[in-house]
Amino acid sequence: MNEILEKIADAVNRCLGPLKDLKITGSDVRDLLIQLLASILLFVIVRLFLWKPITHILETRRQAIDQALEDAKHSKENAKALETELADELAKAKASVQEVLAKAEKDGNLRREQIIQEAKLEAKQRLENLEIELEQEKNNMQKQIRSEIVDIAFAAAEKIVAKEIDQDKYMDVVDEILKGAKA
């Protein structure tokens, strides 16, 4: 046993350098053996009673982590697919909005043109009606003036015929008729 301890001491000296004042006594050997037996016993107890539960816990945890990673990978793929789908829908919606706006603008332009045409037509009709009305008013005024001229001429002729005519009297009658027409 001393040989083994000396070999261990030589190995330690080679690895760590020379150890000064290293004295190995029997109590050191006994403590070393007890420590070695305790370590072996601890290893055996752990191996027999705790190894499987510990490895089972570690394996279960590894599987849970693997599953979580796989779920995260699928979620990421689903998110990318959903993002692509939403981007497509957004593009379609934008195109639809542009189409609706273009149609609304076209319809608005058509309606504007229609309103302008209707307004022009209505203005033309009003002008025509106004011209007709003015023409009728003009004709009525001409008829009225003619009627008044005829009445005045008739009245003048009556007065002229009623009085004997001489030049001075004739001029007085005409002046009288004209004064009556102005009033």
C-alpha positions in Angstrom: 0.0 0.0 0.0 2.9 2.3 0.7 4.0 1.7 -2.8 0.7 2.8 -4.2 0.8 5.9 -2.1 4.3 6.7 -3.2 3.3 6.3 -6.9 0.4 8.7 -6.3 2.8 11.1 -4.6 5.2 10.8 -7.6 2.4 11.4 -10.0 1.3 14.4 -8.0 4.9 15.7 -7.8 5.3 15.4 -11.6 2.0 17.2 -12.2 2.2 19.8 -9.5 5.9 20.0 -8.9 7.8 18.6 -5.9 5.9 18.7 -2.7 8.1 19.5 0.2 7.6 18.0 3.5 5.1 15.4 2.3 4.8 12.8 4.9 2.3 10.1 4.5 1.2 8.5 7.7 -1.2 5.6 8.4 -4.0 7.9 9.5 -3.7 9.7 6.1 -4.0 6.4 4.3 -7.0 5.4 6.4 -8.7 8.8 5.7 -7.9 8.4 2.1 -9.4 5.0 2.0 -12.5 6.1 3.9 -12.9 9.0 1.5 -12.4 6.7 -1.5 -14.9 4.1 -0.2 -17.4 7.0 0.6 -17.1 8.3 -2.9 -17.5 4.8 -4.4 -20.5 4.2 -2.2 -22.0 7.5 -3.1 -21.5 6.8 -6.8 -23.1 3.3 -6.4 -26.1 4.7 -4.5 -26.6 7.5 -7.0 -26.2 5.0 -9.9 -28.6 2.5 -8.4 -31.3 4.7 -6.9 -31.1 8.1 -8.4 -29.6 7.7 -11.9 -32.8 6.6 -13.7 -35.1 9.3 -12.1 -32.5 12.0 -12.7 -32.0 10.9 -16.3 -35.7 10.5 -16.7 -36.2 14.1 -15.5 -33.4 15.4 -17.7 -34.8 13.4 -20.7 -38.3 14.8 -20.0 -37.0 18.3 -19.8 -35.0 17.8 -23.0 -38.1 16.6 -24.8 -40.1 19.5 -23.5 -37.4 21.9 -24.7 -37.3 20.1 -28.1 -41.1 20.3 -28.3 -41.1 24.0 -27.4 -38.4 24.6 -30.0 -40.4 22.7 -32.6 -43.6 24.6 -31.6 -41.7 27.9 -31.9 -40.4 26.8 -35.3 -44.0 26.0 -36.5 -45.3 29.2 -35.0 -42.6 31.2 -36.8 -43.5 29.4 -40.1 -47.2 30.1 -39.5 -46.4 33.7 -38.7 -44.5 34.1 -41.9 -47.3 32.4 -43.9 -49.8 34.6 -42.2 -47.7 37.7 -42.8 -47.4 36.8 -46.5 -51.2 36.2 -46.6 -51.9 39.5 -44.9 -49.5 41.3 -47.2 -51.4 39.8 -50.2 -54.7 40.8 -48.7 -53.5 44.3 -48.0 -52.2 44.6 -51.6 -55.6 43.3 -52.9 -57.4 45.8 -50.6 -55.2 48.7 -51.8 -55.9 47.6 -55.4 -59.6 47.4 -54.7 -59.6 50.8 -53.1 -57.8 52.3 -56.1 -60.3 50.7 -58.4 -63.2 52.1 -56.3 -61.6 55.5 -56.3 -61.0 55.4 -60.0 -64.6 54.3 -60.6 -65.9 57.0 -58.3 -63.8 59.6 -60.1 -65.0 58.4 -63.5 -68.7 58.4 -62.3 -68.1 61.9 -60.7 -66.7 63.2 -64.0 -69.6 61.7 -65.9 -72.1 63.2 -63.5 -70.4 66.6 -63.7 -70.5 66.6 -67.5 -74.2 65.5 -67.3 -75.0 68.4 -64.9 -73.1 70.9 -67.1 -75.0 69.7 -70.2 -78.3 69.9 -68.3 -77.5 73.4 -67.1 -76.5 74.5 -70.6 -79.7 73.0 -72.0 -81.8 74.7 -69.4 -80.0 78.1 -69.9 -80.6 77.7 -73.7 -84.3 77.0 -73.1 -84.6 80.0 -70.8 -82.9 82.2 -73.3 -85.3 80.9 -76.0 -88.3 81.4 -73.8 -87.0 84.9 -72.9 -86.6 85.8 -76.6 -90.1 84.5 -77.3 -91.5 86.4 -74.4 -89.6 89.6 -75.5 -90.9 89.1 -79.1 -94.4 88.7 -77.8 -94.0 91.8 -75.6 -92.6 93.7 -78.5 -95.6 92.6 -80.7 -98.0 93.5 -77.9 -96.4 97.0 -77.5 -96.5 97.5 -81.3 -100.2 96.5 -81.3 -100.9 98.8 -78.4 -99.0 101.7 -80.0 -100.8 101.1 -83.3 -104.1 101.0 -81.4 -103.3 104.3 -79.6 -102.1 105.9 -82.8 -105.4 104.8 -84.5 -107.4 106.1 -81.5 -105.5 109.4 -81.5 -105.8 109.7 -85.3 -109.5 108.9 -85.0 -110.0 111.4 -82.2 -108.0 114.0 -84.2 -110.1 113.3 -87.3 -113.3 113.6 -85.3 -112.2 116.9 -83.9 -111.0 118.2 -87.2 -114.2 117.3 -88.9 -116.3 118.7 -86.1 -114.8 122.1 -86.5 -114.5 124.0 -89.6 -111.1 123.9 -90.7 -108.9 126.8 -91.3 -105.2 126.8 -91.0 -105.0 128.3 -87.6 -107.7 126.2 -86.1 -106.2 123.1 -87.6 -102.9 123.8 -85.9 -104.6 124.5 -82.6 -106.4 121.2 -82.8 -103.2 119.3 -83.6 -101.4 120.9 -80.7 -104.4 120.1 -78.5 -104.3 116.4 -79.6 -100.6 116.2 -79.0 -100.9 117.7 -75.6 -103.6 115.2 -74.8 -101.4 112.3 -76.0 -98.5 113.4 -73.8 -100.7 113.6 -70.8 
